[in-house]
């Protein structure tokens, strides 16, 4: 059995995905909450922290972050 027979190659979309989406940190965390199990808040925080460290999620340069 050939590899291509087992796993089909998905169609490649030629539409251009947006390179930037502007949203709130709350909306990002709320979206993550919808896909994790209840009581897994630590996982949501870990994902957001990893995205911030990697640069996949960034604050605007003019943002003021209050502690």
mmJSON file of the N, C-alpha and C atoms, coordinates in Angstrom:
{"data_MODEL":{"atom_site":{
"group_PDB":["ATOM","ATOM","ATOM","ATOM","ATOM","ATOM","ATOM","ATOM","ATOM","ATOM","ATOM","ATOM","ATOM","ATOM","ATOM","ATOM","ATOM","ATOM","ATOM","ATOM","ATOM","ATOM","ATOM","ATOM","ATOM","ATOM","ATOM","ATOM","ATOM","ATOM","ATOM","ATOM","ATOM","ATOM","ATOM","ATOM","ATOM","ATOM","ATOM","ATOM","ATOM","ATOM","ATOM","ATOM","ATOM","ATOM","ATOM","ATOM","ATOM","ATOM","ATOM","ATOM","ATOM","ATOM","ATOM","ATOM","ATOM","ATOM","ATOM","ATOM","ATOM","ATOM","ATOM","ATOM","ATOM","ATOM","ATOM","ATOM","ATOM","ATOM","ATOM","ATOM","ATOM","ATOM","ATOM","ATOM","ATOM","ATOM","ATOM","ATOM","ATOM","ATOM","ATOM","ATOM","ATOM","ATOM","ATOM","ATOM","ATOM","ATOM","ATOM","ATOM","ATOM","ATOM","ATOM","ATOM","ATOM","ATOM","ATOM","ATOM","ATOM","ATOM","ATOM","ATOM","ATOM","ATOM","ATOM","ATOM","ATOM","ATOM","ATOM","ATOM","ATOM","ATOM","ATOM","ATOM","ATOM","ATOM","ATOM","ATOM","ATOM","ATOM","ATOM","ATOM","ATOM","ATOM","ATOM","ATOM","ATOM","ATOM","ATOM","ATOM","ATOM","ATOM","ATOM","ATOM","ATOM","ATOM","ATOM","ATOM","ATOM","ATOM","ATOM","ATOM","ATOM","ATOM","ATOM","ATOM","ATOM","ATOM","ATOM","ATOM","ATOM","ATOM","ATOM","ATOM","ATOM","ATOM","ATOM","ATOM","ATOM","ATOM","ATOM","ATOM","ATOM","ATOM","ATOM","ATOM","ATOM","ATOM","ATOM","ATOM","ATOM","ATOM","ATOM","ATOM","ATOM","ATOM","ATOM","ATOM","ATOM","ATOM","ATOM","ATOM","ATOM","ATOM","ATOM","ATOM","ATOM","ATOM","ATOM","ATOM","ATOM","ATOM","ATOM","ATOM","ATOM","ATOM","ATOM","ATOM","ATOM"],
"id":[1,2,3,4,5,6,7,8,9,10,11,12,13,14,15,16,17,18,19,20,21,22,23,24,25,26,27,28,29,30,31,32,33,34,35,36,37,38,39,40,41,42,43,44,45,46,47,48,49,50,51,52,53,54,55,56,57,58,59,60,61,62,63,64,65,66,67,68,69,70,71,72,73,74,75,76,77,78,79,80,81,82,83,84,85,86,87,88,89,90,91,92,93,94,95,96,97,98,99,100,101,102,103,104,105,106,107,108,109,110,111,112,113,114,115,116,117,118,119,120,121,122,123,124,125,126,127,128,129,130,131,132,133,134,135,136,137,138,139,140,141,142,143,144,145,146,147,148,149,150,151,152,153,154,155,156,157,158,159,160,161,162,163,164,165,166,167,168,169,170,171,172,173,174,175,176,177,178,179,180,181,182,183,184,185,186,187,188,189,190,191,192,193,194,195,196,197,198,199,200,201],
"type_symbol":["N","C","C","N","C","C","N","C","C","N","C","C","N","C","C","N","C","C","N","C","C","N","C","C","N","C","C","N","C","C","N","C","C","N","C","C","N","C","C","N","C","C","N","C","C","N","C","C","N","C","C","N","C","C","N","C","C","N","C","C","N","C","C","N","C","C","N","C","C","N","C","C","N","C","C","N","C","C","N","C","C","N","C","C","N","C","C","N","C","C","N","C","C","N","C","C","N","C","C","N","C","C","N","C","C","N","C","C","N","C","C","N","C","C","N","C","C","N","C","C","N","C","C","N","C","C","N","C","C","N","C","C","N","C","C","N","C","C","N","C","C","N","C","C","N","C","C","N","C","C","N","C","C","N","C","C","N","C","C","N","C","C","N","C","C","N","C","C","N","C","C","N","C","C","N","C","C","N","C","C","N","C","C","N","C","C","N","C","C","N","C","C","N","C","C","N","C","C","N","C","C"],
"label_atom_id":["N","CA","C","N","CA","C","N","CA","C","N","CA","C","N","CA","C","N","CA","C","N","CA","C","N","CA","C","N","CA","C","N","CA","C","N","CA","C","N","CA","C","N","CA","C","N","CA","C","N","CA","C","N","CA","C","N","CA","C","N","CA","C","N","CA","C","N","CA","C","N","CA","C","N","CA","C","N","CA","C","N","CA","C","N","CA","C","N","CA","C","N","CA","C","N","CA","C","N","CA","C","N","CA","C","N","CA","C","N","CA","C","N","CA","C","N","CA","C","N","CA","C","N","CA","C","N","CA","C","N","CA","C","N","CA","C","N","CA","C","N","CA","C","N","CA","C","N","CA","C","N","CA","C","N","CA","C","N","CA","C","N","CA","C","N","CA","C","N","CA","C","N","CA","C","N","CA","C","N","CA","C","N","CA","C","N","CA","C","N","CA","C","N","CA","C","N","CA","C","N","CA","C","N","CA","C","N","CA","C","N","CA","C","N","CA","C","N","CA","C","N","CA","C","N","CA","C","N","CA","C","N","CA","C"],
"label_alt_id":[null,null,null,null,null,null,null,null,null,null,null,null,null,null,null,null,null,null,null,null,null,null,null,null,null,null,null,null,null,null,null,null,null,null,null,null,null,null,null,null,null,null,null,null,null,null,null,null,null,null,null,null,null,null,null,null,null,null,null,null,null,null,null,null,null,null,null,null,null,null,null,null,null,null,null,null,null,null,null,null,null,null,null,null,null,null,null,null,null,null,null,null,null,null,null,null,null,null,null,null,null,null,null,null,null,null,null,null,null,null,null,null,null,null,null,null,null,null,null,null,null,null,null,null,null,null,null,null,null,null,null,null,null,null,null,null,null,null,null,null,null,null,null,null,null,null,null,null,null,null,null,null,null,null,null,null,null,null,null,null,null,null,null,null,null,null,null,null,null,null,null,null,null,null,null,null,null,null,null,null,null,null,null,null,null,null,null,null,null,null,null,null,null,null,null,null,null,null,null,null,null],
"label_comp_id":["UNK","UNK","UNK","UNK","UNK","UNK","UNK","UNK","UNK","UNK","UNK","UNK","UNK","UNK","UNK","UNK","UNK","UNK","UNK","UNK","UNK","UNK","UNK","UNK","UNK","UNK","UNK","UNK","UNK","UNK","UNK","UNK","UNK","UNK","UNK","UNK","UNK","UNK","UNK","UNK","UNK","UNK","UNK","UNK","UNK","UNK","UNK","UNK","UNK","UNK","UNK","UNK","UNK","UNK","UNK","UNK","UNK","UNK","UNK","UNK","UNK","UNK","UNK","UNK","UNK","UNK","UNK","UNK","UNK","UNK","UNK","UNK","UNK","UNK","UNK","UNK","UNK","UNK","UNK","UNK","UNK","UNK","UNK","UNK","UNK","UNK","UNK","UNK","UNK","UNK","UNK","UNK","UNK","UNK","UNK","UNK","UNK","UNK","UNK","UNK","UNK","UNK","UNK","UNK","UNK","UNK","UNK","UNK","UNK","UNK","UNK","UNK","UNK","UNK","UNK","UNK","UNK","UNK","UNK","UNK","UNK","UNK","UNK","UNK","UNK","UNK","UNK","UNK","UNK","UNK","UNK","UNK","UNK","UNK","UNK","UNK","UNK","UNK","UNK","UNK","UNK","UNK","UNK","UNK","UNK","UNK","UNK","UNK","UNK","UNK","UNK","UNK","UNK","UNK","UNK","UNK","UNK","UNK","UNK","UNK","UNK","UNK","UNK","UNK","UNK","UNK","UNK","UNK","UNK","UNK","UNK","UNK","UNK","UNK","UNK","UNK","UNK","UNK","UNK","UNK","UNK","UNK","UNK","UNK","UNK","UNK","UNK","UNK","UNK","UNK","UNK","UNK","UNK","UNK","UNK","UNK","UNK","UNK","UNK","UNK","UNK"],
"label_asym_id":["A","A","A","A","A","A","A","A","A","A","A","A","A","A","A","A","A","A","A","A","A","A","A","A","A","A","A","A","A","A","A","A","A","A","A","A","A","A","A","A","A","A","A","A","A","A","A","A","A","A","A","A","A","A","A","A","A","A","A","A","A","A","A","A","A","A","A","A","A","A","A","A","A","A","A","A","A","A","A","A","A","A","A","A","A","A","A","A","A","A","A","A","A","A","A","A","A","A","A","A","A","A","A","A","A","A","A","A","A","A","A","A","A","A","A","A","A","A","A","A","A","A","A","A","A","A","A","A","A","A","A","A","A","A","A","A","A","A","A","A","A","A","A","A","A","A","A","A","A","A","A","A","A","A","A","A","A","A","A","A","A","A","A","A","A","A","A","A","A","A","A","A","A","A","A","A","A","A","A","A","A","A","A","A","A","A","A","A","A","A","A","A","A","A","A","A","A","A","A","A","A"],
"label_entity_id":["1","1","1","1","1","1","1","1","1","1","1","1","1","1","1","1","1","1","1","1","1","1","1","1","1","1","1","1","1","1","1","1","1","1","1","1","1","1","1","1","1","1","1","1","1","1","1","1","1","1","1","1","1","1","1","1","1","1","1","1","1","1","1","1","1","1","1","1","1","1","1","1","1","1","1","1","1","1","1","1","1","1","1","1","1","1","1","1","1","1","1","1","1","1","1","1","1","1","1","1","1","1","1","1","1","1","1","1","1","1","1","1","1","1","1","1","1","1","1","1","1","1","1","1","1","1","1","1","1","1","1","1","1","1","1","1","1","1","1","1","1","1","1","1","1","1","1","1","1","1","1","1","1","1","1","1","1","1","1","1","1","1","1","1","1","1","1","1","1","1","1","1","1","1","1","1","1","1","1","1","1","1","1","1","1","1","1","1","1","1","1","1","1","1","1","1","1","1","1","1","1"],
"label_seq_id":[1,1,1,2,2,2,3,3,3,4,4,4,5,5,5,6,6,6,7,7,7,8,8,8,9,9,9,10,10,10,11,11,11,12,12,12,13,13,13,14,14,14,15,15,15,16,16,16,17,17,17,18,18,18,19,19,19,20,20,20,21,21,21,22,22,22,23,23,23,24,24,24,25,25,25,26,26,26,27,27,27,28,28,28,29,29,29,30,30,30,31,31,31,32,32,32,33,33,33,34,34,34,35,35,35,36,36,36,37,37,37,38,38,38,39,39,39,40,40,40,41,41,41,42,42,42,43,43,43,44,44,44,45,45,45,46,46,46,47,47,47,48,48,48,49,49,49,50,50,50,51,51,51,52,52,52,53,53,53,54,54,54,55,55,55,56,56,56,57,57,57,58,58,58,59,59,59,60,60,60,61,61,61,62,62,62,63,63,63,64,64,64,65,65,65,66,66,66,67,67,67],
"pdbx_PDB_ins_code":[null,null,null,null,null,null,null,null,null,null,null,null,null,null,null,null,null,null,null,null,null,null,null,null,null,null,null,null,null,null,null,null,null,null,null,null,null,null,null,null,null,null,null,null,null,null,null,null,null,null,null,null,null,null,null,null,null,null,null,null,null,null,null,null,null,null,null,null,null,null,null,null,null,null,null,null,null,null,null,null,null,null,null,null,null,null,null,null,null,null,null,null,null,null,null,null,null,null,null,null,null,null,null,null,null,null,null,null,null,null,null,null,null,null,null,null,null,null,null,null,null,null,null,null,null,null,null,null,null,null,null,null,null,null,null,null,null,null,null,null,null,null,null,null,null,null,null,null,null,null,null,null,null,null,null,null,null,null,null,null,null,null,null,null,null,null,null,null,null,null,null,null,null,null,null,null,null,null,null,null,null,null,null,null,null,null,null,null,null,null,null,null,null,null,null,null,null,null,null,null,null],
"Cartn_x":[0.851,0.0,0.891,0.663,1.428,1.017,1.951,1.667,0.538,0.53,-0.496,-1.875,-1.929,-3.214,-3.837,-2.99,-3.471,-3.876,-3.025,-3.263,-3.404,-4.572,-4.768,-4.209,-3.745,-3.218,-4.381,-4.491,-5.602,-5.452,-6.58,-6.566,-5.909,-5.125,-4.451,-5.313,-5.616,-6.432,-5.556,-6.024,-5.273,-5.698,-6.659,-7.069,-6.017,-5.823,-4.817,-5.432,-4.8,-5.259,-4.748,-5.517,-5.039,-3.802,-2.849,-1.625,-1.754,-2.776,-2.953,-4.433,-4.731,-6.089,-6.007,-6.836,-6.85,-8.003,-7.695,-8.699,-8.234,-8.988,-8.592,-8.014,-7.214,-6.666,-7.796,-8.825,-9.983,-10.616,-10.785,-11.389,-10.531,-9.221,-8.32,-8.493,-8.499,-8.636,-10.023,-11.039,-12.398,-12.513,-11.886,-11.912,-11.197,-10.084,-9.377,-10.208,-10.927,-11.761,-12.823,-13.238,-14.279,-13.762,-12.44,-11.892,-11.147,-11.025,-10.39,-11.452,-11.097,-12.018,-12.235,-13.38,-13.587,-12.505,-12.191,-11.167,-9.749,-9.544,-8.195,-7.716,-7.966,-7.544,-6.029,-5.302,-3.842,-3.34,-4.035,-3.656,-3.861,-4.96,-5.237,-4.153,-3.813,-2.767,-1.434,-1.121,0.142,0.198,-0.917,-0.96,-0.755,-1.462,-1.327,0.097,0.675,2.05,3.03,2.829,3.706,3.565,2.339,2.129,2.773,2.707,3.348,4.867,5.442,6.896,7.357,6.566,6.97,6.732,5.931,5.629,4.384,3.725,2.484,1.349,1.469,0.482,1.265,0.879,1.628,0.677,1.174,0.469,0.877,-0.042,0.349,1.429,2.278,3.378,2.907,1.735,1.232,0.331,0.265,-0.62,-0.027,-0.902,-0.523,-1.059,-0.173,-0.554,-0.503,-1.668,-1.763,-1.705,-0.98,-0.86,-1.875],
"Cartn_y":[-1.189,0.0,1.245,2.119,3.353,4.357,5.196,6.24,7.151,7.485,8.389,7.752,6.419,5.742,5.805,5.859,5.867,7.271,8.238,9.614,10.495,11.051,11.933,13.312,13.99,15.339,16.321,17.172,18.135,19.15,19.657,20.689,21.942,22.571,23.795,24.994,25.809,26.988,28.102,28.75,29.843,31.206,31.217,32.484,32.916,34.181,34.722,34.915,34.322,34.475,35.804,36.437,37.693,37.436,38.33,38.158,38.726,39.524,40.142,40.188,39.809,39.899,40.699,41.712,42.522,42.066,41.716,41.254,41.614,41.213,41.474,40.201,40.378,39.228,38.403,39.071,38.361,37.458,37.955,37.157,35.942,36.116,34.988,33.919,34.343,33.384,32.736,33.496,32.939,31.907,32.171,31.21,29.92,30.04,28.844,28.066,28.777,28.112,27.222,27.553,26.761,25.423,25.26,24.012,23.168,23.647,22.841,22.388,21.41,20.888,21.916,21.874,22.75,22.488,23.474,23.386,23.298,23.616,23.61,25.034,25.922,27.313,27.43,26.577,26.621,26.322,25.451,25.136,26.354,27.048,28.248,29.293,29.506,30.478,30.051,28.761,28.265,28.468,28.24,28.44,29.907,30.779,32.224,32.679,32.214,32.582,32.1,30.884,30.355,31.165,31.541,32.356,33.727,34.316,35.611,35.489,34.439,34.246,33.984,33.269,32.915,34.042,35.018,36.116,35.888,34.746,34.484,35.37,35.833,36.733,37.918,39.104,40.293,41.406,42.237,43.447,44.558,45.461,46.604,47.412,48.053,48.812,49.945,50.495,51.616,51.172,49.881,49.377,49.643,49.986,50.155,48.948,48.259,47.067,47.396,47.348,47.652,46.357,46.386,45.186,45.236],
"Cartn_z":[0.0,0.0,0.0,-0.919,-1.032,0.048,0.439,1.427,0.959,-0.321,-0.844,-0.857,-0.832,-0.795,0.598,1.61,2.99,3.419,3.131,3.555,2.327,2.149,1.009,1.335,0.327,0.495,0.483,1.513,1.519,0.396,-0.056,-1.085,-0.531,-1.34,-0.92,-1.295,-0.304,-0.542,-1.098,-2.127,-2.732,-2.181,-1.265,-0.672,0.34,0.438,1.33,2.712,3.7,5.076,5.617,6.479,7.052,7.9,7.817,8.591,9.991,10.204,11.511,11.85,13.067,13.586,14.871,14.99,16.198,17.069,18.295,19.241,20.641,21.616,22.991,23.603,24.623,25.341,25.942,26.395,26.954,25.895,24.676,23.611,23.249,23.262,22.988,24.06,25.316,26.409,26.406,26.082,26.025,24.901,23.771,22.664,23.06,23.739,24.207,25.221,26.074,27.082,26.437,25.222,24.566,24.058,23.953,23.407,24.43,25.659,26.706,27.689,28.478,29.478,30.593,31.253,32.4,33.459,34.205,35.268,34.714,33.438,32.873,32.591,33.525,33.376,33.243,33.949,33.89,32.475,31.763,30.386,29.485,29.655,28.859,29.106,30.362,30.702,30.102,30.154,29.594,28.087,27.389,25.939,25.596,26.283,26.018,26.32,27.411,27.755,26.68,26.189,25.139,23.858,23.505,22.307,22.451,23.641,23.866,23.746,24.339,24.265,22.837,22.061,20.698,19.692,20.077,19.16,18.329,18.498,17.748,18.246,19.465,20.066,20.599,20.187,20.594,21.003,21.885,22.265,21.302,20.978,20.148,20.864,20.089,20.679,21.57,21.283,22.073,23.221,23.506,24.554,25.938,26.85,28.243,29.008,29.678,30.423,31.901,32.532,33.969,34.756,35.837,36.682,37.796],
"occupancy":[1.0,1.0,1.0,1.0,1.0,1.0,1.0,1.0,1.0,1.0,1.0,1.0,1.0,1.0,1.0,1.0,1.0,1.0,1.0,1.0,1.0,1.0,1.0,1.0,1.0,1.0,1.0,1.0,1.0,1.0,1.0,1.0,1.0,1.0,1.0,1.0,1.0,1.0,1.0,1.0,1.0,1.0,1.0,1.0,1.0,1.0,1.0,1.0,1.0,1.0,1.0,1.0,1.0,1.0,1.0,1.0,1.0,1.0,1.0,1.0,1.0,1.0,1.0,1.0,1.0,1.0,1.0,1.0,1.0,1.0,1.0,1.0,1.0,1.0,1.0,1.0,1.0,1.0,1.0,1.0,1.0,1.0,1.0,1.0,1.0,1.0,1.0,1.0,1.0,1.0,1.0,1.0,1.0,1.0,1.0,1.0,1.0,1.0,1.0,1.0,1.0,1.0,1.0,1.0,1.0,1.0,1.0,1.0,1.0,1.0,1.0,1.0,1.0,1.0,1.0,1.0,1.0,1.0,1.0,1.0,1.0,1.0,1.0,1.0,1.0,1.0,1.0,1.0,1.0,1.0,1.0,1.0,1.0,1.0,1.0,1.0,1.0,1.0,1.0,1.0,1.0,1.0,1.0,1.0,1.0,1.0,1.0,1.0,1.0,1.0,1.0,1.0,1.0,1.0,1.0,1.0,1.0,1.0,1.0,1.0,1.0,1.0,1.0,1.0,1.0,1.0,1.0,1.0,1.0,1.0,1.0,1.0,1.0,1.0,1.0,1.0,1.0,1.0,1.0,1.0,1.0,1.0,1.0,1.0,1.0,1.0,1.0,1.0,1.0,1.0,1.0,1.0,1.0,1.0,1.0,1.0,1.0,1.0,1.0,1.0,1.0],
"B_iso_or_equiv":[0.0,0.0,0.0,0.0,0.0,0.0,0.0,0.0,0.0,0.0,0.0,0.0,0.0,0.0,0.0,0.0,0.0,0.0,0.0,0.0,0.0,0.0,0.0,0.0,0.0,0.0,0.0,0.0,0.0,0.0,0.0,0.0,0.0,0.0,0.0,0.0,0.0,0.0,0.0,0.0,0.0,0.0,0.0,0.0,0.0,0.0,0.0,0.0,0.0,0.0,0.0,0.0,0.0,0.0,0.0,0.0,0.0,0.0,0.0,0.0,0.0,0.0,0.0,0.0,0.0,0.0,0.0,0.0,0.0,0.0,0.0,0.0,0.0,0.0,0.0,0.0,0.0,0.0,0.0,0.0,0.0,0.0,0.0,0.0,0.0,0.0,0.0,0.0,0.0,0.0,0.0,0.0,0.0,0.0,0.0,0.0,0.0,0.0,0.0,0.0,0.0,0.0,0.0,0.0,0.0,0.0,0.0,0.0,0.0,0.0,0.0,0.0,0.0,0.0,0.0,0.0,0.0,0.0,0.0,0.0,0.0,0.0,0.0,0.0,0.0,0.0,0.0,0.0,0.0,0.0,0.0,0.0,0.0,0.0,0.0,0.0,0.0,0.0,0.0,0.0,0.0,0.0,0.0,0.0,0.0,0.0,0.0,0.0,0.0,0.0,0.0,0.0,0.0,0.0,0.0,0.0,0.0,0.0,0.0,0.0,0.0,0.0,0.0,0.0,0.0,0.0,0.0,0.0,0.0,0.0,0.0,0.0,0.0,0.0,0.0,0.0,0.0,0.0,0.0,0.0,0.0,0.0,0.0,0.0,0.0,0.0,0.0,0.0,0.0,0.0,0.0,0.0,0.0,0.0,0.0,0.0,0.0,0.0,0.0,0.0,0.0],
"pdbx_formal_charge":[null,null,null,null,null,null,null,null,null,null,null,null,null,null,null,null,null,null,null,null,null,null,null,null,null,null,null,null,null,null,null,null,null,null,null,null,null,null,null,null,null,null,null,null,null,null,null,null,null,null,null,null,null,null,null,null,null,null,null,null,null,null,null,null,null,null,null,null,null,null,null,null,null,null,null,null,null,null,null,null,null,null,null,null,null,null,null,null,null,null,null,null,null,null,null,null,null,null,null,null,null,null,null,null,null,null,null,null,null,null,null,null,null,null,null,null,null,null,null,null,null,null,null,null,null,null,null,null,null,null,null,null,null,null,null,null,null,null,null,null,null,null,null,null,null,null,null,null,null,null,null,null,null,null,null,null,null,null,null,null,null,null,null,null,null,null,null,null,null,null,null,null,null,null,null,null,null,null,null,null,null,null,null,null,null,null,null,null,null,null,null,null,null,null,null,null,null,null,null,null,null],
"auth_seq_id":[1,1,1,2,2,2,3,3,3,4,4,4,5,5,5,6,6,6,7,7,7,8,8,8,9,9,9,10,10,10,11,11,11,12,12,12,13,13,13,14,14,14,15,15,15,16,16,16,17,17,17,18,18,18,19,19,19,20,20,20,21,21,21,22,22,22,23,23,23,24,24,24,25,25,25,26,26,26,27,27,27,28,28,28,29,29,29,30,30,30,31,31,31,32,32,32,33,33,33,34,34,34,35,35,35,36,36,36,37,37,37,38,38,38,39,39,39,40,40,40,41,41,41,42,42,42,43,43,43,44,44,44,45,45,45,46,46,46,47,47,47,48,48,48,49,49,49,50,50,50,51,51,51,52,52,52,53,53,53,54,54,54,55,55,55,56,56,56,57,57,57,58,58,58,59,59,59,60,60,60,61,61,61,62,62,62,63,63,63,64,64,64,65,65,65,66,66,66,67,67,67],
"auth_comp_id":["UNK","UNK","UNK","UNK","UNK","UNK","UNK","UNK","UNK","UNK","UNK","UNK","UNK","UNK","UNK","UNK","UNK","UNK","UNK","UNK","UNK","UNK","UNK","UNK","UNK","UNK","UNK","UNK","UNK","UNK","UNK","UNK","UNK","UNK","UNK","UNK","UNK","UNK","UNK","UNK","UNK","UNK","UNK","UNK","UNK","UNK","UNK","UNK","UNK","UNK","UNK","UNK","UNK","UNK","UNK","UNK","UNK","UNK","UNK","UNK","UNK","UNK","UNK","UNK","UNK","UNK","UNK","UNK","UNK","UNK","UNK","UNK","UNK","UNK","UNK","UNK","UNK","UNK","UNK","UNK","UNK","UNK","UNK","UNK","UNK","UNK","UNK","UNK","UNK","UNK","UNK","UNK","UNK","UNK","UNK","UNK","UNK","UNK","UNK","UNK","UNK","UNK","UNK","UNK","UNK","UNK","UNK","UNK","UNK","UNK","UNK","UNK","UNK","UNK","UNK","UNK","UNK","UNK","UNK","UNK","UNK","UNK","UNK","UNK","UNK","UNK","UNK","UNK","UNK","UNK","UNK","UNK","UNK","UNK","UNK","UNK","UNK","UNK","UNK","UNK","UNK","UNK","UNK","UNK","UNK","UNK","UNK","UNK","UNK","UNK","UNK","UNK","UNK","UNK","UNK","UNK","UNK","UNK","UNK","UNK","UNK","UNK","UNK","UNK","UNK","UNK","UNK","UNK","UNK","UNK","UNK","UNK","UNK","UNK","UNK","UNK","UNK","UNK","UNK","UNK","UNK","UNK","UNK","UNK","UNK","UNK","UNK","UNK","UNK","UNK","UNK","UNK","UNK","UNK","UNK","UNK","UNK","UNK","UNK","UNK","UNK"],
"auth_asym_id":["A","A","A","A","A","A","A","A","A","A","A","A","A","A","A","A","A","A","A","A","A","A","A","A","A","A","A","A","A","A","A","A","A","A","A","A","A","A","A","A","A","A","A","A","A","A","A","A","A","A","A","A","A","A","A","A","A","A","A","A","A","A","A","A","A","A","A","A","A","A","A","A","A","A","A","A","A","A","A","A","A","A","A","A","A","A","A","A","A","A","A","A","A","A","A","A","A","A","A","A","A","A","A","A","A","A","A","A","A","A","A","A","A","A","A","A","A","A","A","A","A","A","A","A","A","A","A","A","A","A","A","A","A","A","A","A","A","A","A","A","A","A","A","A","A","A","A","A","A","A","A","A","A","A","A","A","A","A","A","A","A","A","A","A","A","A","A","A","A","A","A","A","A","A","A","A","A","A","A","A","A","A","A","A","A","A","A","A","A","A","A","A","A","A","A","A","A","A","A","A","A"],
"auth_atom_id":["N","CA","C","N","CA","C","N","CA","C","N","CA","C","N","CA","C","N","CA","C","N","CA","C","N","CA","C","N","CA","C","N","CA","C","N","CA","C","N","CA","C","N","CA","C","N","CA","C","N","CA","C","N","CA","C","N","CA","C","N","CA","C","N","CA","C","N","CA","C","N","CA","C","N","CA","C","N","CA","C","N","CA","C","N","CA","C","N","CA","C","N","CA","C","N","CA","C","N","CA","C","N","CA","C","N","CA","C","N","CA","C","N","CA","C","N","CA","C","N","CA","C","N","CA","C","N","CA","C","N","CA","C","N","CA","C","N","CA","C","N","CA","C","N","CA","C","N","CA","C","N","CA","C","N","CA","C","N","CA","C","N","CA","C","N","CA","C","N","CA","C","N","CA","C","N","CA","C","N","CA","C","N","CA","C","N","CA","C","N","CA","C","N","CA","C","N","CA","C","N","CA","C","N","CA","C","N","CA","C","N","CA","C","N","CA","C","N","CA","C","N","CA","C","N","CA","C","N","CA","C","N","CA","C"],
"pdbx_PDB_model_num":[1,1,1,1,1,1,1,1,1,1,1,1,1,1,1,1,1,1,1,1,1,1,1,1,1,1,1,1,1,1,1,1,1,1,1,1,1,1,1,1,1,1,1,1,1,1,1,1,1,1,1,1,1,1,1,1,1,1,1,1,1,1,1,1,1,1,1,1,1,1,1,1,1,1,1,1,1,1,1,1,1,1,1,1,1,1,1,1,1,1,1,1,1,1,1,1,1,1,1,1,1,1,1,1,1,1,1,1,1,1,1,1,1,1,1,1,1,1,1,1,1,1,1,1,1,1,1,1,1,1,1,1,1,1,1,1,1,1,1,1,1,1,1,1,1,1,1,1,1,1,1,1,1,1,1,1,1,1,1,1,1,1,1,1,1,1,1,1,1,1,1,1,1,1,1,1,1,1,1,1,1,1,1,1,1,1,1,1,1,1,1,1,1,1,1,1,1,1,1,1,1]
}}}
